[in-house]
Amino acid sequence: MRAPTGEQFRLTRPTPLGLAEAVIVQVAASIREFRIGGVELTEPYAEFSTPPFGDGIVLVPWPNRVEDGVWKLDGEAQQLDITEPDRHNAIHGLLRYAPYRLLERTDSSVTQGATVFPQHGYPFLLETSVRHELTDDGMTVTHRITNETDLPAPVAIGTHPFFQIGDVPTEELTLTVHAGTRFPVDERLNPSAEIAVDGDFDLRDGRKVAELNLDDAFGDVKPVEKVTATLTAPDGRQVSLWQDENFPFVQIFTTRQFPRGTGLVTAIAMEPMTAPANAFNSGQSLKWLNPGETWQAVWGIRYSVPAA
């Protein structure tokens, strides 16, 4: 039986914290498994399953939503396919179900490529790649996009990883997000403004995941040693999301319905984004690539344990 996510690339690397292991799949270049020293750091899913809640997938050429799937190019309305029918939005780009092709492979890394072809509401040709590489303290993910069209193309990048720390219940983890603004949303989860974080949305000093119910984008990111968001276990272990300067936003999503084993558990996604939701309309941080131009953006996962 063939896995619905295509080829499975198993990566390994010895690290000071134990053996790092990951499984990166062909469809949507999803992170299906990632652990160090036997400690699961992302939410895994079974080989013969599809990624629940978009677990670990790459989102190109836009993350999150385009309201009604409509945006304007040189004053002319463009209609993307509606891929979130219940909210009438276009969600998570054009490669969510696309098979990538292998470009390069080592024991500890894999680089895959996928083409975005001109289609409904997006008349551009893009060559994209994503490299997943294990490191001494985690994983580095490098995205590249080249515009192969003869006119400038709008692009943004996001990913959808869910995080955990081994057998620690996710509710018991403390979430810290180094961000000063957030994007309130309407009933269809489209942003209406960008405002200062306050109250339950100010996560700079940390909040227990059990107290949170989030599907919110955060801006004014001020990374601490590149780190944007961190989950901390009661014993001091941490898994962190870091982002380079091309990823100035992060989406935080919590669910109590994530399938793990034979039951449903609380899970949390910390999603790096180069632009917020509906950027094709707002223009906020949207990258316009000139013909032939290549853009690179990098993020990663960092694992740490308290000193003995």
C-alpha positions as protocol buffer text, in pm:
chain_id: "A"
residue {
  index: 1
  type: MET
  ca { x: 0 y: 0 z: 0 }
}
residue {
  index: 2
  type: ARG
  ca { x: 135 y: 342 z: -96 }
}
residue {
  index: 3
  type: ALA
  ca { x: 136 y: 625 z: 159 }
}
residue {
  index: 4
  type: PRO
  ca { x: -108 y: 907 z: 69 }
}
residue {
  index: 5
  type: THR
  ca { x: 171 y: 1157 z: 136 }
}
residue {
  index: 6
  type: GLY
  ca { x: 400 y: 994 z: -120 }
}
residue {
  index: 7
  type: GLU
  ca { x: 768 y: 919 z: -63 }
}
residue {
  index: 8
  type: GLN
  ca { x: 892 y: 923 z: 296 }
}
residue {
  index: 9
  type: PHE
  ca { x: 1239 y: 1071 z: 353 }
}
residue {
  index: 10
  type: ARG
  ca { x: 1390 y: 950 z: 680 }
}
residue {
  index: 11
  type: LEU
  ca { x: 1664 y: 1177 z: 816 }
}
residue {
  index: 12
  type: THR
  ca { x: 1908 y: 1112 z: 1102 }
}
residue {
  index: 13
  type: ARG
  ca { x: 2190 y: 1303 z: 1269 }
}
residue {
  index: 14
  type: PRO
  ca { x: 2382 y: 1243 z: 1594 }
}
residue {
  index: 15
  type: THR
  ca { x: 2354 y: 1546 z: 1828 }
}
residue {
  index: 16
  type: PRO
  ca { x: 2469 y: 1632 z: 2182 }
}
residue {
  index: 17
  type: LEU
  ca { x: 2110 y: 1567 z: 2296 }
}
residue {
  index: 18
  type: GLY
  ca { x: 2083 y: 1227 z: 2129 }
}
residue {
  index: 19
  type: LEU
  ca { x: 1993 y: 1105 z: 1785 }
}
residue {
  index: 20
  type: ALA
  ca { x: 1787 y: 1352 z: 1581 }
}
residue {
  index: 21
  type: GLU
  ca { x: 1534 y: 1182 z: 1354 }
}
residue {
  index: 22
  type: ALA
  ca { x: 1278 y: 1318 z: 1111 }
}
residue {
  index: 23
  type: VAL
  ca { x: 1044 y: 1201 z: 838 }
}
residue {
  index: 24
  type: ILE
  ca { x: 973 y: 1454 z: 563 }
}
residue {
  index: 25
  type: VAL
  ca { x: 713 y: 1354 z: 306 }
}
residue {
  index: 26
  type: GLN
  ca { x: 668 y: 1424 z: -63 }
}
residue {
  index: 27
  type: VAL
  ca { x: 317 y: 1576 z: -56 }
}
residue {
  index: 28
  type: ALA
  ca { x: 329 y: 1940 z: 64 }
}
residue {
  index: 29
  type: ALA
  ca { x: 682 y: 1869 z: 197 }
}
residue {
  index: 30
  type: SER
  ca { x: 524 y: 1805 z: 537 }
}
residue {
  index: 31
  type: ILE
  ca { x: 719 y: 1726 z: 855 }
}
residue {
  index: 32
  type: ARG
  ca { x: 556 y: 1395 z: 955 }
}
residue {
  index: 33
  type: GLU
  ca { x: 789 y: 1315 z: 1246 }
}
residue {
  index: 34
  type: PHE
  ca { x: 1066 y: 1495 z: 1432 }
}
residue {
  index: 35
  type: ARG
  ca { x: 1238 y: 1389 z: 1753 }
}
residue {
  index: 36
  type: ILE
  ca { x: 1568 y: 1427 z: 1934 }
}
residue {
  index: 37
  type: GLY
  ca { x: 1690 y: 1171 z: 2184 }
}
residue {
  index: 38
  type: GLY
  ca { x: 1358 y: 992 z: 2153 }
}
residue {
  index: 39
  type: VAL
  ca { x: 1160 y: 1304 z: 2254 }
}
residue {
  index: 40
  type: GLU
  ca { x: 887 y: 1392 z: 2004 }
}
residue {
  index: 41
  type: LEU
  ca { x: 908 y: 1764 z: 1921 }
}
residue {
  index: 42
  type: THR
  ca { x: 636 y: 1787 z: 1657 }
}
residue {
  index: 43
  type: GLU
  ca { x: 299 y: 1615 z: 1640 }
}
residue {
  index: 44
  type: PRO
  ca { x: 349 y: 1299 z: 1432 }
}
residue {
  index: 45
  type: TYR
  ca { x: 87 y: 1139 z: 1214 }
}
residue {
  index: 46
  type: ALA
  ca { x: 71 y: 788 z: 1073 }
}
residue {
  index: 47
  type: GLU
  ca { x: 239 y: 698 z: 746 }
}
residue {
  index: 48
  type: PHE
  ca { x: -92 y: 596 z: 590 }
}
residue {
  index: 49
  type: SER
  ca { x: -278 y: 908 z: 702 }
}
residue {
  index: 50
  type: THR
  ca { x: -304 y: 1256 z: 555 }
}
residue {
  index: 51
  type: PRO
  ca { x: -176 y: 1549 z: 768 }
}
residue {
  index: 52
  type: PRO
  ca { x: -446 y: 1636 z: 1024 }
}
residue {
  index: 53
  type: PHE
  ca { x: -512 y: 2012 z: 1041 }
}
residue {
  index: 54
  type: GLY
  ca { x: -244 y: 2055 z: 772 }
}
residue {
  index: 55
  type: ASP
  ca { x: 21 y: 1924 z: 1014 }
}
residue {
  index: 56
  type: GLY
  ca { x: 369 y: 2029 z: 901 }
}
residue {
  index: 57
  type: ILE
  ca { x: 279 y: 2136 z: 545 }
}
residue {
  index: 58
  type: VAL
  ca { x: 429 y: 2418 z: 336 }
}
residue {
  index: 59
  type: LEU
  ca { x: 200 y: 2709 z: 241 }
}
residue {
  index: 60
  type: VAL
  ca { x: 292 y: 2883 z: -87 }
}
residue {
  index: 61
  type: PRO
  ca { x: 228 y: 3133 z: -249 }
}
residue {
  index: 62
  type: TRP
  ca { x: 26 y: 3255 z: 48 }
}
residue {
  index: 63
  type: PRO
  ca { x: -34 y: 3132 z: 403 }
}
residue {
  index: 64
  type: ASN
  ca { x: -367 y: 3152 z: 583 }
}
residue {
  index: 65
  type: ARG
  ca { x: -660 y: 3305 z: 391 }
}
residue {
  index: 66
  type: VAL
  ca { x: -750 y: 3526 z: 97 }
}
residue {
  index: 67
  type: GLU
  ca { x: -1097 y: 3662 z: 171 }
}
residue {
  index: 68
  type: ASP
  ca { x: -1353 y: 3531 z: -80 }
}
residue {
  index: 69
  type: GLY
  ca { x: -1053 y: 3418 z: -287 }
}
residue {
  index: 70
  type: VAL
  ca { x: -1061 y: 3758 z: -460 }
}
residue {
  index: 71
  type: TRP
  ca { x: -778 y: 4007 z: -509 }
}
residue {
  index: 72
  type: LYS
  ca { x: -686 y: 4263 z: -774 }
}
residue {
  index: 73
  type: LEU
  ca { x: -396 y: 4263 z: -1019 }
}
residue {
  index: 74
  type: ASP
  ca { x: -347 y: 4595 z: -1197 }
}
residue {
  index: 75
  type: GLY
  ca { x: -707 y: 4683 z: -1110 }
}
residue {
  index: 76
  type: GLU
  ca { x: -852 y: 4359 z: -1250 }
}
residue {
  index: 77
  type: ALA
  ca { x: -1024 y: 4117 z: -1010 }
}
residue {
  index: 78
  type: GLN
  ca { x: -860 y: 3774 z: -977 }
}
residue {
  index: 79
  type: GLN
  ca { x: -1071 y: 3482 z: -851 }
}
residue {
  index: 80
  type: LEU
  ca { x: -885 y: 3202 z: -672 }
}
residue {
  index: 81
  type: ASP
  ca { x: -1055 y: 2868 z: -619 }
}
residue {
  index: 82
  type: ILE
  ca { x: -1253 y: 2860 z: -294 }
}
residue {
  index: 83
  type: THR
  ca { x: -1078 y: 2595 z: -85 }
}
residue {
  index: 84
  type: GLU
  ca { x: -1244 y: 2676 z: 248 }
}
residue {
  index: 85
  type: PRO
  ca { x: -1611 y: 2654 z: 143 }
}
residue {
  index: 86
  type: ASP
  ca { x: -1764 y: 2691 z: 488 }
}
residue {
  index: 87
  type: ARG
  ca { x: -1600 y: 3035 z: 524 }
}
residue {
  index: 88
  type: HIS
  ca { x: -1582 y: 3114 z: 151 }
}
residue {
  index: 89
  type: ASN
  ca { x: -1207 y: 3177 z: 147 }
}
residue {
  index: 90
  type: ALA
  ca { x: -903 y: 3054 z: -43 }
}
residue {
  index: 91
  type: ILE
  ca { x: -677 y: 2898 z: 218 }
}
residue {
  index: 92
  type: HIS
  ca { x: -312 y: 2795 z: 250 }
}
residue {
  index: 93
  type: GLY
  ca { x: -185 y: 2853 z: -102 }
}
residue {
  index: 94
  type: LEU
  ca { x: -160 y: 2627 z: -404 }
}
residue {
  index: 95
  type: LEU
  ca { x: 76 y: 2346 z: -297 }
}
residue {
  index: 96
  type: ARG
  ca { x: -117 y: 2198 z: -5 }
}
residue {
  index: 97
  type: TYR
  ca { x: -185 y: 1873 z: -195 }
}
residue {
  index: 98
  type: ALA
  ca { x: 100 y: 1895 z: -445 }
}
residue {
  index: 99
  type: PRO
  ca { x: 370 y: 1628 z: -476 }
}
residue {
  index: 100
  type: TYR
  ca { x: 721 y: 1771 z: -452 }
}
residue {
  index: 101
  type: ARG
  ca { x: 1015 y: 1627 z: -646 }
}
residue {
  index: 102
  type: LEU
  ca { x: 1348 y: 1527 z: -494 }
}
residue {
  index: 103
  type: LEU
  ca { x: 1632 y: 1772 z: -565 }
}
residue {
  index: 104
  type: GLU
  ca { x: 1900 y: 1670 z: -315 }
}
residue {
  index: 105
  type: ARG
  ca { x: 1936 y: 1412 z: -40 }
}
residue {
  index: 106
  type: THR
  ca { x: 2185 y: 1343 z: 241 }
}
residue {
  index: 107
  type: ASP
  ca { x: 2158 y: 1139 z: 562 }
}
residue {
  index: 108
  type: SER
  ca { x: 2051 y: 1449 z: 755 }
}
residue {
  index: 109
  type: SER
  ca { x: 1878 y: 1665 z: 492 }
}
residue {
  index: 110
  type: VAL
  ca { x: 1638 y: 1661 z: 202 }
}
residue {
  index: 111
  type: THR
  ca { x: 1563 y: 1933 z: -55 }
}
residue {
  index: 112
  type: GLN
  ca { x: 1243 y: 1910 z: -256 }
}
residue {
  index: 113
  type: GLY
  ca { x: 1100 y: 2127 z: -530 }
}
residue {
  index: 114
  type: ALA
  ca { x: 751 y: 2206 z: -657 }
}
residue {
  index: 115
  type: THR
  ca { x: 618 y: 2421 z: -939 }
}
residue {
  index: 116
  type: VAL
  ca { x: 328 y: 2663 z: -902 }
}
residue {
  index: 117
  type: PHE
  ca { x: 170 y: 2675 z: -1247 }
}
residue {
  index: 118
  type: PRO
  ca { x: -59 y: 2957 z: -1368 }
}
residue {
  index: 119
  type: GLN
  ca { x: -417 y: 2882 z: -1265 }
}
residue {
  index: 120
  type: HIS
  ca { x: -747 y: 3036 z: -1152 }
}
residue {
  index: 121
  type: GLY
  ca { x: -673 y: 3371 z: -993 }
}
residue {
  index: 122
  type: TYR
  ca { x: -294 y: 3328 z: -999 }
}
residue {
  index: 123
  type: PRO
  ca { x: -147 y: 3381 z: -1349 }
}
residue {
  index: 124
  type: PHE
  ca { x: 216 y: 3322 z: -1248 }
}
residue {
  index: 125
  type: LEU
  ca { x: 476 y: 3047 z: -1283 }
}
residue {
  index: 126
  type: LEU
  ca { x: 695 y: 2987 z: -978 }
}
residue {
  index: 127
  type: GLU
  ca { x: 970 y: 2738 z: -906 }
}
residue {
  index: 128
  type: THR
  ca { x: 988 y: 2665 z: -534 }
}
residue {
  index: 129
  type: SER
  ca { x: 1206 y: 2452 z: -309 }
}
residue {
  index: 130
  type: VAL
  ca { x: 1225 y: 2367 z: 59 }
}
residue {
  index: 131
  type: ARG
  ca { x: 1522 y: 2215 z: 239 }
}
residue {
  index: 132
  type: HIS
  ca { x: 1480 y: 2039 z: 575 }
}
residue {
  index: 133
  type: GLU
  ca { x: 1813 y: 1989 z: 752 }
}
residue {
  index: 134
  type: LEU
  ca { x: 1877 y: 1841 z: 1096 }
}
residue {
  index: 135
  type: THR
  ca { x: 2118 y: 2036 z: 1317 }
}
residue {
  index: 136
  type: ASP
  ca { x: 2285 y: 1987 z: 1654 }
}
residue {
  index: 137
  type: ASP
  ca { x: 1991 y: 2146 z: 1836 }
}
residue {
  index: 138
  type: GLY
  ca { x: 1699 y: 2098 z: 1600 }
}
residue {
  index: 139
  type: MET
  ca { x: 1607 y: 2158 z: 1239 }
}
residue {
  index: 140
  type: THR
  ca { x: 1660 y: 2435 z: 983 }
}
residue {
  index: 141
  type: VAL
  ca { x: 1407 y: 2487 z: 703 }
}
residue {
  index: 142
  type: THR
  ca { x: 1508 y: 2693 z: 399 }
}
residue {
  index: 143
  type: HIS
  ca { x: 1254 y: 2809 z: 139 }
}
residue {
  index: 144
  type: ARG
  ca { x: 1341 y: 2945 z: -205 }
}
residue {
  index: 145
  type: ILE
  ca { x: 1104 y: 3085 z: -467 }
}
residue {
  index: 146
  type: THR
  ca { x: 1197 y: 3194 z: -820 }
}
residue {
  index: 147
  type: ASN
  ca { x: 958 y: 3388 z: -1044 }
}
residue {
  index: 148
  type: GLU
  ca { x: 964 y: 3232 z: -1391 }
}
residue {
  index: 149
  type: THR
  ca { x: 696 y: 3470 z: -1525 }
}
residue {
  index: 150
  type: ASP
  ca { x: 767 y: 3775 z: -1739 }
}
residue {
  index: 151
  type: LEU
  ca { x: 593 y: 4008 z: -1493 }
}
residue {
  index: 152
  type: PRO
  ca { x: 626 y: 4064 z: -1115 }
}
residue {
  index: 153
  type: ALA
  ca { x: 456 y: 3797 z: -903 }
}
residue {
  index: 154
  type: PRO
  ca { x: 315 y: 3835 z: -549 }
}
residue {
  index: 155
  type: VAL
  ca { x: 433 y: 3568 z: -306 }
}
residue {
  index: 156
  type: ALA
  ca { x: 427 y: 3484 z: 62 }
}
residue {
  index: 157
  type: ILE
  ca { x: 539 y: 3176 z: 255 }
}
residue {
  index: 158
  type: GLY
  ca { x: 409 y: 2996 z: 560 }
}
residue {
  index: 159
  type: THR
  ca { x: 428 y: 2654 z: 722 }
}
residue {
  index: 160
  type: HIS
  ca { x: 201 y: 2468 z: 962 }
}
residue {
  index: 161
  type: PRO
  ca { x: 404 y: 2272 z: 1223 }
}
residue {
  index: 162
  type: PHE
  ca { x: 244 y: 2146 z: 1545 }
}
residue {
  index: 163
  type: PHE
  ca { x: 479 y: 2124 z: 1844 }
}
residue {
  index: 164
  type: GLN
  ca { x: 503 y: 1912 z: 2157 }
}
residue {
  index: 165
  type: ILE
  ca { x: 760 y: 1799 z: 2414 }
}
residue {
  index: 166
  type: GLY
  ca { x: 748 y: 1422 z: 2438 }
}
residue {
  index: 167
  type: ASP
  ca { x: 500 y: 1279 z: 2683 }
}
residue {
  index: 168
  type: VAL
  ca { x: 426 y: 1613 z: 2856 }
}
residue {
  index: 169
  type: PRO
  ca { x: 55 y: 1691 z: 2805 }
}
residue {
  index: 170
  type: THR
  ca { x: 39 y: 1994 z: 2579 }
}
residue {
  index: 171
  type: GLU
  ca { x: -200 y: 2166 z: 2823 }
}
residue {
  index: 172
  type: GLU
  ca { x: 84 y: 2175 z: 3077 }
}
residue {
  index: 173
  type: LEU
  ca { x: 326 y: 2356 z: 2846 }
}
residue {
  index: 174
  type: THR
  ca { x: 381 y: 2731 z: 2879 }
}
residue {
  index: 175
  type: LEU
  ca { x: 367 y: 2933 z: 2557 }
}
residue {
  index: 176
  type: THR
  ca { x: 575 y: 3248 z: 2513 }
}
residue {
  index: 177
  type: VAL
  ca { x: 543 y: 3463 z: 2199 }
}
residue {
  index: 178
  type: HIS
  ca { x: 772 y: 3763 z: 2145 }
}
residue {
  index: 179
  type: ALA
  ca { x: 519 y: 3974 z: 1956 }
}
residue {
  index: 180
  type: GLY
  ca { x: 370 y: 4315 z: 2022 }
}
residue {
  index: 181
  type: THR
  ca { x: 64 y: 4312 z: 1794 }
}
residue {
  index: 182
  type: ARG
  ca { x: -212 y: 4078 z: 1686 }
}
residue {
  index: 183
  type: PHE
  ca { x: -472 y: 4063 z: 1410 }
}
residue {
  index: 184
  type: PRO
  ca { x: -833 y: 4037 z: 1532 }
}
residue {
  index: 185
  type: VAL
  ca { x: -1051 y: 3838 z: 1292 }
}
residue {
  index: 186
  type: ASP
  ca { x: -1416 y: 3828 z: 1191 }
}
residue {
  index: 187
  type: GLU
  ca { x: -1643 y: 3523 z: 1202 }
}
residue {
  index: 188
  type: ARG
  ca { x: -1479 y: 3396 z: 881 }
}
residue {
  index: 189
  type: LEU
  ca { x: -1130 y: 3428 z: 1037 }
}
residue {
  index: 190
  type: ASN
  ca { x: -1026 y: 3714 z: 811 }
}
residue {
  index: 191
  type: PRO
  ca { x: -827 y: 3995 z: 980 }
}
residue {
  index: 192
  type: SER
  ca { x: -988 y: 4332 z: 1037 }
}
residue {
  index: 193
  type: ALA
  ca { x: -699 y: 4531 z: 1189 }
}
residue {
  index: 194
  type: GLU
  ca { x: -362 y: 4512 z: 1359 }
}
residue {
  index: 195
  type: ILE
  ca { x: -369 y: 4614 z: 1726 }
}
residue {
  index: 196
  type: ALA
  ca { x: -142 y: 4601 z: 2029 }
}
residue {
  index: 197
  type: VAL
  ca { x: -152 y: 4277 z: 2223 }
}
residue {
  index: 198
  type: ASP
  ca { x: -329 y: 4296 z: 2557 }
}
residue {
  index: 199
  type: GLY
  ca { x: -490 y: 4072 z: 2817 }
}
residue {
  index: 200
  type: ASP
  ca { x: -514 y: 3709 z: 2709 }
}
residue {
  index: 201
  type: PHE
  ca { x: -330 y: 3790 z: 2386 }
}
residue {
  index: 202
  type: ASP
  ca { x: -15 y: 3928 z: 2548 }
}
residue {
  index: 203
  type: LEU
  ca { x: 200 y: 3616 z: 2555 }
}
residue {
  index: 204
  type: ARG
  ca { x: 537 y: 3781 z: 2611 }
}
residue {
  index: 205
  type: ASP
  ca { x: 555 y: 3664 z: 2974 }
}
residue {
  index: 206
  type: GLY
  ca { x: 416 y: 3317 z: 2902 }
}
residue {
  index: 207
  type: ARG
  ca { x: 76 y: 3152 z: 2944 }
}
residue {
  index: 208
  type: LYS
  ca { x: -24 y: 2790 z: 2999 }
}
residue {
  index: 209
  type: VAL
  ca { x: -163 y: 2632 z: 2684 }
}
residue {
  index: 210
  type: ALA
  ca { x: -457 y: 2502 z: 2888 }
}
residue {
  index: 211
  type: GLU
  ca { x: -572 y: 2865 z: 2928 }
}
residue {
  index: 212
  type: LEU
  ca { x: -557 y: 2948 z: 2557 }
}
residue {
  index: 213
  type: ASN
  ca { x: -800 y: 2923 z: 2268 }
}
residue {
  index: 214
  type: LEU
  ca { x: -620 y: 3077 z: 1973 }
}
residue {
  index: 215
  type: ASP
  ca { x: -629 y: 3097 z: 1596 }
}
residue {
  index: 216
  type: ASP
  ca { x: -454 y: 3432 z: 1574 }
}
residue {
  index: 217
  type: ALA
  ca { x: -172 y: 3596 z: 1384 }
}
residue {
  index: 218
  type: PHE
  ca { x: 85 y: 3805 z: 1570 }
}
residue {
  index: 219
  type: GLY
  ca { x: 307 y: 4081 z: 1435 }
}
residue {
  index: 220
  type: ASP
  ca { x: 566 y: 4327 z: 1563 }
}
residue {
  index: 221
  type: VAL
  ca { x: 779 y: 4020 z: 1626 }
}
residue {
  index: 222
  type: LYS
  ca { x: 1092 y: 4093 z: 1829 }
}
residue {
  index: 223
  type: PRO
  ca { x: 1287 y: 3766 z: 1834 }
}
residue {
  index: 224
  type: VAL
  ca { x: 1514 y: 3684 z: 2125 }
}
residue {
  index: 225
  type: GLU
  ca { x: 1822 y: 3515 z: 1973 }
}
residue {
  index: 226
  type: LYS
  ca { x: 1605 y: 3465 z: 1661 }
}
residue {
  index: 227
  type: VAL
  ca { x: 1342 y: 3283 z: 1870 }
}
residue {
  index: 228
  type: THR
  ca { x: 985 y: 3400 z: 1812 }
}
residue {
  index: 229
  type: ALA
  ca { x: 784 y: 3151 z: 2017 }
}
residue {
  index: 230
  type: THR
  ca { x: 868 y: 2889 z: 2280 }
}
residue {
  index: 231
  type: LEU
  ca { x: 692 y: 2604 z: 2458 }
}
residue {
  index: 232
  type: THR
  ca { x: 835 y: 2524 z: 2801 }
}
residue {
  index: 233
  type: ALA
  ca { x: 771 y: 2206 z: 2997 }
}
residue {
  index: 234
  type: PRO
  ca { x: 744 y: 2204 z: 3379 }
}
residue {
  index: 235
  type: ASP
  ca { x: 1090 y: 2040 z: 3395 }
}
residue {
  index: 236
  type: GLY
  ca { x: 1246 y: 2326 z: 3194 }
}
residue {
  index: 237
  type: ARG
  ca { x: 1280 y: 2158 z: 2857 }
}
residue {
  index: 238
  type: GLN
  ca { x: 1195 y: 2387 z: 2565 }
}
residue {
  index: 239
  type: VAL
  ca { x: 1105 y: 2361 z: 2201 }
}
residue {
  index: 240
  type: SER
  ca { x: 1128 y: 2692 z: 2016 }
}
residue {
  index: 241
  type: LEU
  ca { x: 1039 y: 2837 z: 1679 }
}
residue {
  index: 242
  type: TRP
  ca { x: 1300 y: 3071 z: 1531 }
}
residue {
  index: 243
  type: GLN
  ca { x: 1259 y: 3285 z: 1220 }
}
residue {
  index: 244
  type: ASP
  ca { x: 1485 y: 3501 z: 1008 }
}
residue {
  index: 245
  type: GLU
  ca { x: 1397 y: 3860 z: 914 }
}
residue {
  index: 246
  type: ASN
  ca { x: 1183 y: 3742 z: 621 }
}
residue {
  index: 247
  type: PHE
  ca { x: 933 y: 3586 z: 863 }
}
residue {
  index: 248
  type: PRO
  ca { x: 800 y: 3884 z: 1066 }
}
residue {
  index: 249
  type: PHE
  ca { x: 470 y: 3715 z: 1161 }
}
residue {
  index: 250
  type: VAL
  ca { x: 362 y: 3402 z: 1347 }
}
residue {
  index: 251
  type: GLN
  ca { x: 22 y: 3234 z: 1365 }
}
residue {
  index: 252
  type: ILE
  ca { x: -70 y: 3049 z: 1686 }
}
residue {
  index: 253
  type: PHE
  ca { x: -342 y: 2786 z: 1661 }
}
residue {
  index: 254
  type: THR
  ca { x: -475 y: 2563 z: 1939 }
}
residue {
  index: 255
  type: THR
  ca { x: -714 y: 2272 z: 1905 }
}
residue {
  index: 256
  type: ARG
  ca { x: -858 y: 2017 z: 2148 }
}
residue {
  index: 257
  type: GLN
  ca { x: -942 y: 1782 z: 1861 }
}
residue {
  index: 258
  type: PHE
  ca { x: -601 y: 1671 z: 1734 }
}
residue {
  index: 259
  type: PRO
  ca { x: -590 y: 1295 z: 1662 }
}
residue {
  index: 260
  type: ARG
  ca { x: -310 y: 1118 z: 1846 }
}
residue {
  index: 261
  type: GLY
  ca { x: -313 y: 742 z: 1879 }
}
residue {
  index: 262
  type: THR
  ca { x: -672 y: 633 z: 1940 }
}
residue {
  index: 263
  type: GLY
  ca { x: -793 y: 958 z: 2093 }
}
residue {
  index: 264
  type: LEU
  ca { x: -813 y: 1335 z: 2059 }
}
residue {
  index: 265
  type: VAL
  ca { x: -569 y: 1565 z: 2241 }
}
residue {
  index: 266
  type: THR
  ca { x: -483 y: 1932 z: 2276 }
}
residue {
  index: 267
  type: ALA
  ca { x: -228 y: 2045 z: 2017 }
}
residue {
  index: 268
  type: ILE
  ca { x: -66 y: 2374 z: 1929 }
}
residue {
  index: 269
  type: ALA
  ca { x: 71 y: 2502 z: 1600 }
}
residue {
  index: 270
  type: MET
  ca { x: 331 y: 2781 z: 1588 }
}
residue {
  index: 271
  type: GLU
  ca { x: 335 y: 2887 z: 1224 }
}
residue {
  index: 272
  type: PRO
  ca { x: 600 y: 3119 z: 1074 }
}
residue {
  index: 273
  type: MET
  ca { x: 460 y: 3350 z: 804 }
}
residue {
  index: 274
  type: THR
  ca { x: 625 y: 3605 z: 577 }
}
residue {
  index: 275
  type: ALA
  ca { x: 292 y: 3791 z: 551 }
}
residue {
  index: 276
  type: PRO
  ca { x: -34 y: 3788 z: 745 }
}
residue {
  index: 277
  type: ALA
  ca { x: -370 y: 3657 z: 625 }
}
residue {
  index: 278
  type: ASN
  ca { x: -529 y: 3833 z: 326 }
}
residue {
  index: 279
  type: ALA
  ca { x: -199 y: 3994 z: 225 }
}
residue {
  index: 280
  type: PHE
  ca { x: -299 y: 3971 z: -143 }
}
residue {
  index: 281
  type: ASN
  ca { x: -556 y: 4240 z: -58 }
}
residue {
  index: 282
  type: SER
  ca { x: -387 y: 4438 z: 220 }
}
residue {
  index: 283
  type: GLY
  ca { x: -43 y: 4424 z: 59 }
}
residue {
  index: 284
  type: GLN
  ca { x: 112 y: 4398 z: 404 }
}
residue {
  index: 285
  type: SER
  ca { x: 460 y: 4243 z: 375 }
}
residue {
  index: 286
  type: LEU
  ca { x: 364 y: 4085 z: 43 }
}
residue {
  index: 287
  type: LYS
  ca { x: 677 y: 4011 z: -161 }
}
residue {
  index: 288
  type: TRP
  ca { x: 667 y: 4104 z: -530 }
}
residue {
  index: 289
  type: LEU
  ca { x: 930 y: 3901 z: -713 }
}
residue {
  index: 290
  type: ASN
  ca { x: 1060 y: 4047 z: -1038 }
}
residue {
  index: 291
  type: PRO
  ca { x: 1097 y: 3818 z: -1341 }
}
residue {
  index: 292
  type: GLY
  ca { x: 1384 y: 3579 z: -1276 }
}
residue {
  index: 293
  type: GLU
  ca { x: 1426 y: 3694 z: -915 }
}
residue {
  index: 294
  type: THR
  ca { x: 1484 y: 3438 z: -637 }
}
residue {
  index: 295
  type: TRP
  ca { x: 1384 y: 3492 z: -274 }
}
residue {
  index: 296
  type: GLN
  ca { x: 1502 y: 3290 z: 26 }
}
residue {
  index: 297
  type: ALA
  ca { x: 1349 y: 3271 z: 373 }
}
residue {
  index: 298
  type: VAL
  ca { x: 1460 y: 3055 z: 667 }
}
residue {
  index: 299
  type: TRP
  ca { x: 1305 y: 2930 z: 992 }
}
residue {
  index: 300
  type: GLY
  ca { x: 1375 y: 2647 z: 1228 }
}
residue {
  index: 301
  type: ILE
  ca { x: 1310 y: 2444 z: 1541 }
}
residue {
  index: 302
  type: ARG
  ca { x: 1535 y: 2452 z: 1845 }
}
residue {
  index: 303
  type: TYR
  ca { x: 1531 y: 2204 z: 2135 }
}
residue {
  index: 304
  type: SER
  ca { x: 1701 y: 2267 z: 2470 }
}
residue {
  index: 305
  type: VAL
  ca { x: 1719 y: 2099 z: 2809 }
}
residue {
  index: 306
  type: PRO
  ca { x: 1816 y: 2252 z: 3145 }
}
residue {
  index: 307
  type: ALA
  ca { x: 2179 y: 2226 z: 3246 }
}
residue {
  index: 308
  type: ALA
  ca { x: 2243 y: 1934 z: 3480 }
}
